[in-house]
């Protein structure tokens, strides 16, 4: 059989490598995913006509205590170059439209994420946030929306490359992250047909339930965008799979031409 394997380019070394790789997978067990790059954005109110919001660092729903954030201090902007959570330039940029930024207290005021949820971008009508020059196509996207104590009942509608979600009515007294209420999550292949571009459209529905600002208003405190990375074991298994497939095709080929393995 070894002679036949050599004739088809499959030698002892190749088979031995496959066996060793498989053994390593069994020994190592489940491997953690390759660290994904995270881009963090805080809409940080600079004042002066409304309260200045503090700059945020640290984790959101993802990330770590030392993570860096990009602080956007205008109601609209274009081609802002973004850094990742380690503070390194990424080559990715963001452009956004909105009315302005505001800063006020809410239920997070005594929590570690207080600075993140203190300031927000607000807008009426339909507005956009566009990421450009993104590598790859698969991402997790988190959009934070809490507003302030005058924002009871506000709702945010977000569409990401055709995928739409609507938040539940805002409860500014909430002091923890609540999926579908003060944050929305989009996951998977959300890249557009334009390579490297991620388009977010957002708007408001309904009316405020109280306070001094009863009009519909879309509020976004911040954004986290994380690339999805494959498991390292995937590459090992792909290599093993290639060897297995080659052996199966070899056996099938010998069977077709009437040659029995081992002769």
Secondary structure, 3 states (H helix, E strand, C coil): CHHHHHHCCCCHHHHHHHHHHHHHHHHHCCCCECCCCEEEEEECCCCCCCCCCCCCCCCCCCCCCCCCCEEECCCCEEEEEEECCCCCEEEEEEEECCCEEEECCCHHHHCCCHHHHHEEEEECCCEEEEEECCCCCEEEEEEECCCCCCCCCCEEEEEECCEEEECCCCCCCCCCCCECCCEEEEEEECCCCCCCCEEEEEEEECCCCCCCCCCCCEEECEEEEEECCCEHHHHHHHHHHHHHHHHHHHHHHHHHCCCCCCC
